């Protein structure tokens, strides 16, 4: 979901500003910085390993954030593309999109780190969790971006893609809420 949002940011910026070359580097760099900040922030926090349920509850709250982010973007994009757009310089729009990318990256980094911590609470060896989750994360990101860029966005558009992302993460949230 986070990687598909990066494609959405790039395409939306392209639509609004008519260019994307310089902004491409900024959006990706801010996203990667956000991933590092989010993961680092969670790894520095003291969360008692004796309470795996605390990890799970935080993970559920972050998953809710992942679900709500695309809905927020569905409200935000028309705002900055409509009447409010006249008050924004191209540089301001560029920084807005970079900031959105940073926030998305932080959310993704927190999400990933908490997922590892939740799995660690199940008794699985940590050395098996990190690599396996990272491989699944990369495979999911690659599949998601390919599906979004080649099919979902061109056929259904950006707003419907955001709705799809929200529903997809909502299904994951419901699964988490049903679990133990």
HELIX and SHEET records of a PDB file:
HELIX    1   1 UNK A    2  UNK A   17  1                                  16    
HELIX    2   2 UNK A   21  UNK A   44  1                                  24    
HELIX    3   3 UNK A   52  UNK A   81  1                                  30    
HELIX    4   4 UNK A   83  UNK A   87  5                                   5    
HELIX    5   5 UNK A   90  UNK A  120  1                                  31    
HELIX    6   6 UNK A  126  UNK A  147  1                                  22    
HELIX    7   7 UNK A  148  UNK A  152  3                                   5    
HELIX    8   8 UNK A  153  UNK A  178  1                                  26    
END                                                                             
